[in-house]
Amino acid sequence: MTQITPVLLCGGAGTRLWPLSRKSYPKQFAPLLGADSLFQASARRLSGDDFADPIVVSADPFRFIVTEQLAAAGITPKAVLIEPEGRDTGPAVLAAAFHMATRDPDALMLVAPSDHVIPDADLFATALAAARPAALAGQMVTFGVCPDRPETGYGYLELAQKPDLDTDPTAMPLRGFVEKPDQDRAIAMLAEGRFLWNAGLFMFTAQTVLDAFASYAAPMWDAVGAAMTTAARDLGFVRLDPGPWAQAPRLSIDYAVMEKADNLAVVPYAGRWSDLGDWAAVWRETQVDGVAQSGAATAIGCRDTLLRSENDGQAIVGIGLSDIVAVAMPDAVLVAHKDRAQDVKDAVAALKDQQAPQAESFPRDHRPWGWFDSLAAGPRFQVKRIVVNPGAILSLQSHHHRAEHWIVVAGTARVTVDDTVTLVSENQSIYVPLGSRHRLENPGKLPMVLIEVQTGSYLGEDDITRYEDIYARD
């Protein structure tokens, strides 16, 4: 049986889940519903005997997060394609198709966003099995979720007839795509039974979708093809050429080809599904008796409310709340009526206009070697917590404007300062003078944690001169 190659798309920003999801660390990489991130859960769901190793399409800032989270899930990607800039799903899918076609034009690919929740694994597997013959026969198959409410936040797929949900799903003709409706239209479509939510999941062979782009989106085909032809290999990643990539029209796969093609089919999926598009969706997936609590959250006399604390040691308490979303982060707090969850993106836009860093920057800064966050800051000083993964090595670097004092609080650090290498253990410290070349390593098998105290006239992250870096950063 032909294996399915998952194509995981994970370059989106997810602004409606602010403040947990931000441009620098979007929702797909966050553990919203359990120990796994949404990305990890998607990769696990599309693994096993029926699946080949996945292809991931992502952005440059997330490339090491992708590989780290896949490794933690025990999954090795076939390829990680790095987009120079996000240009919607059309170019991303096309790049993956070009990559696959160079090896096998008849390879079967399943395009899947990496931030969806699909808990009914057996029903989902049945839907994929129903799509496989149609896709191998040259059809482009999309998947439609049987709606359980008149949702106005999703696009819809129109079928020629009402699907029989009492039998196994089959690939059916697709009459057309319907844009996000208003409430009255959504109620009417739900009652009619011929309309499914557009899940953004697609199955086809690489050659089938390449032919579709060549026919209906030739400028995109030309630009992405050129970007793939001159792509560069970098530490196992495939970096698409930014020059031709920038010429690709910024279009979704729906607008680029799916709404124009005549070889379409849709497979109904009757199980649970969510794109976790806003906090109301998270509430639906996590609520117990109407209340969703996460982290150090306590609800007293609340109903239809979500309370979530993402700050170690900070409690959030709701008393007598109804239809409220409250999310506490170390640097930002969101309080909103649950019916206004879609409007969180407007708050992000307002913060961007104010040039507030909370609009896009996550308080925890993830790096290839681990992460850090700021604990305190003031004129001429900053205190950080730095966590270095086992075996990880920071770049050999120096600073023009600051000195650093490192105190190890867990594990052991191997520290290079100019020509001296020192092992610094728990409760020990070391001083890095301004201008000294220095490097930090974790030689142990557990994460190493240290507190860094910076002092100087300028403490920005751009005050770094790198001399050596195993991650090939500038």
C-alpha positions as CSV (number, residue, x, y, z in Angstrom):
1,M,0.0,0.0,0.0
2,T,1.2,3.5,-0.9
3,Q,2.3,5.4,2.2
4,I,1.0,8.9,2.8
5,T,3.5,11.6,3.3
6,P,2.2,14.2,5.8
7,V,3.0,17.8,4.9
8,L,2.8,19.8,8.1
9,L,2.3,23.5,7.8
10,C,3.5,25.4,10.8
11,G,4.3,29.0,9.9
12,G,1.2,30.8,11.1
13,A,1.0,33.3,13.9
14,G,-2.3,32.5,15.7
15,T,-3.0,36.0,16.9
16,R,-6.5,35.1,18.2
17,L,-4.8,33.1,21.0
18,W,-2.8,36.0,22.3
19,P,-1.2,36.4,24.8
20,L,-0.1,32.7,24.7
21,S,0.4,32.6,21.0
22,R,2.6,35.3,19.5
23,K,4.5,35.9,16.3
24,S,7.8,34.8,17.9
25,Y,6.2,31.6,19.4
26,P,2.9,30.8,17.8
27,K,0.2,28.5,19.1
28,Q,1.2,25.3,17.2
29,F,4.3,25.0,19.4
30,A,2.5,25.5,22.7
31,P,1.1,22.7,24.9
32,L,-2.4,24.0,24.8
33,L,-4.2,20.8,25.6
34,G,-1.7,18.6,27.3
35,A,2.0,17.7,27.5
36,D,2.4,17.7,23.7
37,S,2.3,20.8,21.6
38,L,-0.3,21.0,18.9
39,F,2.5,20.5,16.4
40,Q,3.7,17.4,18.2
41,A,0.2,16.0,18.5
42,S,-0.3,16.5,14.7
43,A,3.0,14.8,13.9
44,R,2.1,11.8,16.1
45,R,-1.4,11.5,14.6
46,L,0.1,11.3,11.1
47,S,2.7,8.6,12.0
48,G,2.8,4.9,11.9
49,D,2.8,2.1,9.2
50,D,0.5,4.1,6.9
51,F,2.7,7.1,6.8
52,A,6.1,8.1,5.5
53,D,8.3,10.5,7.5
54,P,6.7,14.0,7.4
55,I,7.7,17.1,5.4
56,V,7.5,20.2,7.4
57,V,7.2,23.7,6.0
58,S,8.0,26.4,8.5
59,A,9.7,29.8,9.0
60,D,13.3,30.4,9.8
61,P,12.8,31.5,13.5
62,F,11.1,28.1,14.2
63,R,13.4,25.7,12.5
64,F,15.1,24.5,15.6
65,I,11.9,24.4,17.6
66,V,10.5,22.1,14.8
67,T,13.4,19.7,15.0
68,E,13.6,19.7,18.8
69,Q,9.8,19.0,19.2
70,L,9.9,16.3,16.6
71,A,12.9,14.7,18.3
72,A,11.0,14.8,21.6
73,A,8.1,13.0,19.9
74,G,10.4,10.4,18.4
75,I,9.8,11.5,14.8
76,T,12.4,12.1,12.1
77,P,11.3,14.5,9.3
78,K,12.0,13.6,5.7
79,A,12.6,17.3,5.1
80,V,12.2,20.7,6.7
81,L,11.6,23.4,4.2
82,I,12.3,27.0,5.4
83,E,10.2,29.8,3.9
84,P,12.0,33.1,3.6
85,E,8.7,34.8,4.4
86,G,5.2,33.6,4.9
87,R,3.1,33.7,1.6
88,D,0.1,31.8,2.7
89,T,-0.6,28.1,2.1
90,G,-0.5,28.0,-1.7
91,P,3.3,28.5,-2.1
92,A,4.0,26.3,1.0
93,V,2.1,23.3,-0.4
94,L,3.6,23.9,-3.9
95,A,7.1,23.8,-2.5
96,A,6.4,20.5,-0.7
97,A,5.0,19.1,-3.9
98,F,8.1,20.1,-5.9
99,H,10.3,18.5,-3.2
100,M,8.4,15.2,-3.3
101,A,8.1,15.1,-7.1
102,T,11.8,15.1,-7.6
103,R,11.8,11.7,-5.8
104,D,8.4,10.2,-6.8
105,P,5.8,12.2,-8.8
106,D,3.1,9.7,-7.8
107,A,3.9,10.1,-4.1
108,L,0.7,10.6,-2.0
109,M,0.7,13.7,0.1
110,L,-1.6,14.8,2.9
111,V,-1.5,18.6,3.6
112,A,-2.3,19.3,7.2
113,P,-2.1,22.4,9.4
114,S,-0.2,21.6,12.5
115,D,-2.5,23.4,15.0
116,H,-5.7,21.3,14.6
117,V,-7.2,19.1,17.2
118,I,-8.6,15.7,15.9
119,P,-9.2,13.5,18.9
120,D,-11.3,10.8,17.1
121,A,-8.3,8.9,15.7
122,D,-10.3,5.9,14.3
123,L,-12.8,8.1,12.5
124,F,-10.0,10.2,11.1
125,A,-8.2,7.1,9.9
126,T,-11.4,5.9,8.2
127,A,-11.7,9.3,6.4
128,L,-8.1,9.1,5.2
129,A,-8.7,5.5,3.9
130,A,-11.7,6.7,2.0
131,A,-9.7,9.5,0.4
132,R,-6.8,7.4,-0.7
133,P,-8.3,5.7,-3.8
134,A,-9.6,9.0,-5.2
135,A,-6.3,10.8,-4.6
136,L,-4.4,8.0,-6.3
137,A,-6.8,8.2,-9.2
138,G,-5.9,11.9,-9.8
139,Q,-8.5,13.7,-7.8
140,M,-7.7,16.5,-5.3
141,V,-9.5,15.5,-2.1
142,T,-10.4,17.9,0.6
143,F,-11.9,16.9,4.0
144,G,-15.1,18.4,5.3
145,V,-16.1,18.3,9.0
146,C,-19.8,17.7,9.7
147,P,-20.8,20.8,11.6
148,D,-22.5,20.6,15.0
149,R,-23.3,24.4,15.3
150,P,-23.9,27.3,13.0
151,E,-20.3,28.5,13.0
152,T,-19.5,31.8,11.3
153,G,-15.7,31.6,11.7
154,Y,-15.2,28.8,9.2
155,G,-15.5,28.5,5.4
156,Y,-17.8,25.7,4.2
157,L,-17.8,23.1,1.5
158,E,-21.1,22.5,-0.4
159,L,-22.0,19.0,-1.4
160,A,-24.4,17.9,-4.2
161,Q,-26.3,15.9,-1.7
162,K,-26.6,15.3,2.1
163,P,-24.0,12.7,3.2
164,D,-25.1,9.5,4.9
165,L,-23.3,9.5,8.2
166,D,-24.5,6.1,9.1
167,T,-22.2,4.5,6.6
168,D,-18.5,4.6,6.1
169,P,-17.4,7.9,4.4
170,T,-16.7,8.0,0.6
171,A,-15.2,10.6,-1.6
172,M,-18.1,12.7,-2.9
173,P,-18.3,15.4,-5.6
174,L,-17.7,18.9,-4.3
175,R,-20.2,21.4,-5.6
176,G,-18.3,24.5,-4.4
177,F,-16.7,26.5,-1.6
178,V,-18.6,28.9,0.6
179,E,-17.0,31.9,2.3
180,K,-17.5,32.5,6.0
181,P,-21.3,33.1,6.4
182,D,-23.3,35.4,8.6
183,Q,-25.3,33.9,11.4
184,D,-28.6,33.5,9.5
185,R,-26.9,31.8,6.6
186,A,-24.9,29.5,8.9
187,I,-28.1,28.4,10.6
188,A,-29.7,27.7,7.2
189,M,-26.8,25.7,6.0
190,L,-26.6,23.6,9.2
191,A,-30.3,22.8,8.8
192,E,-29.9,21.8,5.1
193,G,-27.2,19.2,5.9
194,R,-25.3,19.6,2.6
195,F,-22.6,21.9,4.0
196,L,-19.4,20.9,5.8
197,W,-16.7,23.0,7.5
198,N,-13.6,23.4,5.4
199,A,-10.9,21.8,7.5
200,G,-8.0,22.9,5.4
201,L,-6.9,19.2,4.9
202,F,-6.0,18.0,1.5
203,M,-4.9,14.7,-0.1
204,F,-3.5,14.3,-3.6
205,T,-0.4,13.1,-5.4
206,A,2.5,15.4,-5.9
207,Q,2.1,15.4,-9.7
208,T,-1.7,16.1,-9.5
209,V,-1.2,19.2,-7.4
210,L,1.7,20.4,-9.5
211,D,-0.4,20.1,-12.7
212,A,-3.2,22.1,-10.9
213,F,-0.8,24.9,-10.0
214,A,0.7,24.9,-13.5
215,S,-2.9,25.2,-15.0
216,Y,-4.4,27.7,-12.6
217,A,-1.6,29.5,-10.8
218,A,1.3,29.7,-13.3
219,P,3.0,32.7,-11.8
220,M,3.2,30.9,-8.4
221,W,4.3,27.7,-10.1
222,D,7.2,29.6,-11.8
223,A,8.3,31.5,-8.7
224,V,8.2,28.5,-6.3
225,G,9.8,26.2,-8.8
226,A,12.7,28.7,-9.2
227,A,13.0,29.0,-5.4
228,M,13.2,25.3,-5.1
229,T,15.7,24.9,-7.9
230,T,18.2,27.3,-6.2
231,A,17.3,26.3,-2.6
232,A,20.3,25.9,-0.3
233,R,21.0,23.1,2.2
234,D,21.8,24.3,5.7
235,L,22.3,22.0,8.7
236,G,19.7,19.6,7.3
237,F,17.2,22.3,6.4
238,V,16.2,23.2,2.9
239,R,16.2,27.0,2.6
240,L,14.1,28.3,-0.3
241,D,15.7,31.0,-2.4
242,P,14.3,34.3,-1.1
243,G,14.6,36.1,-4.4
244,P,12.1,34.1,-6.5
245,W,10.1,33.2,-3.4
246,A,9.2,36.8,-3.0
247,Q,7.6,36.8,-6.5
248,A,5.1,34.1,-5.5
249,P,1.6,35.5,-5.2
250,R,0.4,35.5,-1.5
251,L,-2.6,33.1,-1.9
252,S,-4.1,30.2,0.0
253,I,-4.2,26.8,-1.8
254,D,-8.0,27.3,-1.9
255,Y,-7.9,30.5,-3.9
256,A,-4.9,29.5,-6.0
257,V,-6.2,26.2,-7.3
258,M,-8.9,24.4,-5.3
259,E,-11.7,26.8,-6.2
260,K,-10.8,26.6,-9.9
261,A,-10.1,22.9,-10.4
262,D,-12.6,20.4,-11.8
263,N,-11.1,17.2,-10.3
264,L,-12.2,17.8,-6.8
265,A,-13.7,15.5,-4.2
266,V,-14.6,15.8,-0.6
267,V,-14.6,13.2,2.2
268,P,-17.0,13.9,5.1
269,Y,-15.5,13.5,8.6
270,A,-18.1,13.1,11.3
271,G,-15.7,13.1,14.3
272,R,-14.6,15.9,16.6
273,W,-12.4,18.6,15.2
274,S,-11.2,22.0,16.1
275,D,-8.7,24.4,14.6
276,L,-8.4,26.1,18.0
277,G,-8.9,29.4,16.3
278,D,-9.7,31.4,19.4
279,W,-10.0,31.1,23.2
280,A,-13.7,30.1,22.8
281,A,-12.5,27.0,20.9
282,V,-10.0,26.2,23.6
283,W,-12.8,26.5,26.2
284,R,-14.9,24.0,24.2
285,E,-12.1,21.5,24.1
286,T,-11.1,21.8,27.8
287,Q,-14.2,22.7,29.8
288,V,-15.6,20.5,32.5
289,D,-19.1,21.4,33.5
290,G,-18.7,24.7,31.7
291,V,-15.5,25.8,33.3
292,A,-12.0,25.4,31.8
293,Q,-9.0,25.8,34.2
294,S,-5.3,25.5,33.5
295,G,-2.2,26.1,35.5
296,A,-2.7,27.8,38.9
297,A,-6.3,28.7,38.2
298,T,-9.3,28.6,40.6
299,A,-12.9,29.1,39.7
300,I,-15.5,30.0,42.4
301,G,-19.1,30.2,41.3
302,C,-18.2,30.6,37.6
303,R,-19.9,29.3,34.5
304,D,-19.0,29.1,30.8
305,T,-15.6,30.6,31.7
306,L,-11.9,29.9,30.9
307,L,-9.2,30.7,33.4
308,R,-5.6,30.0,32.5
309,S,-2.3,30.9,34.2
310,E,0.9,30.5,32.2
311,N,3.1,32.1,34.9
312,D,4.9,29.9,37.4
313,G,3.9,30.9,40.9
314,Q,1.1,33.3,39.7
315,A,-2.4,32.3,40.6
316,I,-5.5,33.4,38.8
317,V,-8.8,33.3,40.6
318,G,-12.3,33.9,39.1
319,I,-15.3,34.6,41.3
320,G,-18.9,34.7,39.9
321,L,-17.7,35.0,36.3
322,S,-19.9,34.1,33.3
323,D,-18.8,33.8,29.7
324,I,-15.3,35.2,30.5
325,V,-11.9,34.3,29.1
326,A,-9.0,35.3,31.4
327,V,-5.4,34.3,30.5
328,A,-2.4,35.4,32.6
329,M,1.1,35.5,31.2
330,P,4.3,36.9,32.9
331,D,4.1,40.0,30.8
332,A,0.4,40.3,29.7
333,V,-3.1,39.5,30.9
334,L,-6.1,39.0,28.6
335,V,-9.7,39.4,30.0
336,A,-12.5,39.2,27.4
337,H,-16.1,38.2,27.0
338,K,-16.1,34.7,25.4
339,D,-18.4,35.9,22.6
340,R,-15.7,38.4,21.6
341,A,-12.9,35.8,21.4
342,Q,-12.5,36.4,17.6
343,D,-11.7,40.1,18.4
344,V,-8.4,39.3,20.2
345,K,-6.6,40.0,17.0
346,D,-7.7,43.6,17.3
347,A,-6.0,43.8,20.7
348,V,-2.8,42.6,19.1
349,A,-3.1,45.2,16.3
350,A,-3.7,47.9,19.0
351,L,-0.6,46.8,20.9
352,K,1.5,46.8,17.7
353,D,0.4,50.4,17.0
354,Q,1.6,51.3,20.5
355,Q,4.9,49.5,19.7
356,A,4.4,47.3,22.8
357,P,6.7,44.3,22.7
358,Q,4.0,42.1,24.1
359,A,2.2,42.3,20.8
360,E,4.6,39.9,19.0
361,S,7.4,38.9,21.4
362,F,7.0,35.9,23.7
363,P,8.4,36.4,27.2
364,R,10.4,33.1,26.8
365,D,13.0,33.4,24.0
366,H,13.6,30.0,22.4
367,R,17.0,29.4,20.9
368,P,18.6,26.3,19.2
369,W,20.4,25.4,22.5
370,G,17.4,26.0,24.8
371,W,15.7,29.2,26.1
372,F,15.9,32.2,28.3
373,D,13.6,34.7,30.0
374,S,14.1,38.0,31.7
375,L,13.5,38.0,35.4
376,A,14.2,41.7,36.2
377,A,15.5,44.7,34.3
378,G,16.4,48.3,35.0
379,P,18.9,51.0,34.0
380,R,22.2,49.3,33.2
381,F,21.2,45.9,34.4
382,Q,19.2,42.8,33.5
383,V,18.7,39.4,35.2
384,K,17.9,36.4,33.0
385,R,17.2,32.7,33.6
386,I,19.0,30.6,31.0
387,V,18.2,26.9,30.4
388,V,20.7,25.0,28.2
389,N,19.7,21.6,26.8
390,P,21.9,18.5,27.4
391,G,24.9,18.6,25.1
392,A,24.0,22.0,23.7
393,I,26.6,24.7,23.0
394,L,26.1,28.4,22.7
395,S,28.2,30.4,20.2
396,L,31.7,31.7,20.9
397,Q,30.9,35.4,21.2
398,S,31.7,38.7,22.8
399,H,29.8,41.9,23.8
400,H,30.8,45.5,23.2
401,H,28.7,47.1,25.9
402,R,28.0,44.6,28.7
403,A,29.7,42.3,31.2
404,E,28.0,39.1,32.6
405,H,28.0,37.2,35.8
406,W,26.8,33.6,35.6
407,I,25.5,31.6,38.6
408,V,24.7,27.9,38.0
409,V,21.6,26.8,39.9
410,A,21.2,23.3,38.3
411,G,23.6,21.1,36.5
412,T,27.1,21.8,35.4
413,A,28.4,24.4,32.8
414,R,31.6,24.3,30.8
415,V,32.5,27.9,30.4
416,T,35.1,29.3,28.1
417,V,36.4,32.9,28.9
418,D,39.1,33.9,26.4
419,D,41.8,31.1,26.8
420,T,40.4,29.6,30.0
421,V,38.0,26.7,30.2
422,T,36.2,26.1,33.6
423,L,33.6,23.6,34.9
424,V,31.1,25.6,37.0
425,S,28.8,23.5,39.1
426,E,25.6,24.2,41.1
427,N,26.0,27.1,43.5
428,Q,29.2,28.3,41.8
429,S,29.6,31.4,39.7
430,I,31.9,32.9,37.1
431,Y,32.5,36.5,35.7
432,V,32.7,37.3,32.0
433,P,34.3,40.7,31.5
434,L,33.1,43.1,28.9
435,G,34.8,42.3,25.5
436,S,35.9,38.8,26.5
437,R,35.3,36.0,24.1
438,H,33.2,33.4,25.9
439,R,31.2,30.3,25.3
440,L,28.7,28.3,27.4
441,E,28.2,24.5,27.1
442,N,26.1,21.9,28.9
443,P,28.2,18.7,29.1
444,G,25.6,16.9,31.2
445,K,22.6,14.7,30.5
446,L,20.0,17.0,32.1
447,P,19.1,20.6,31.4
448,M,21.5,23.1,32.9
449,V,20.0,26.2,34.5
450,L,21.9,29.4,35.4
451,I,21.1,33.0,36.4
452,E,22.8,35.6,34.3
453,V,23.3,39.1,35.6
454,Q,24.1,41.6,32.8
455,T,25.5,45.1,33.6
456,G,26.5,47.7,31.1
457,S,25.4,50.7,29.0
458,Y,23.5,48.7,26.4
459,L,21.8,45.3,27.0
460,G,20.1,44.5,23.7
461,E,20.3,41.1,22.1
462,D,21.9,42.5,19.0
463,D,25.1,43.3,21.0
464,I,26.7,40.0,20.0
465,T,29.7,39.4,17.9
466,R,29.8,35.7,17.0
467,Y,33.1,33.9,16.1
468,E,31.9,30.3,16.0
469,D,28.4,28.8,16.0
470,I,27.4,25.2,15.4
471,Y,23.9,26.5,14.4
472,A,25.3,28.6,11.6
473,R,23.6,31.8,12.8
474,D,24.9,35.2,11.6
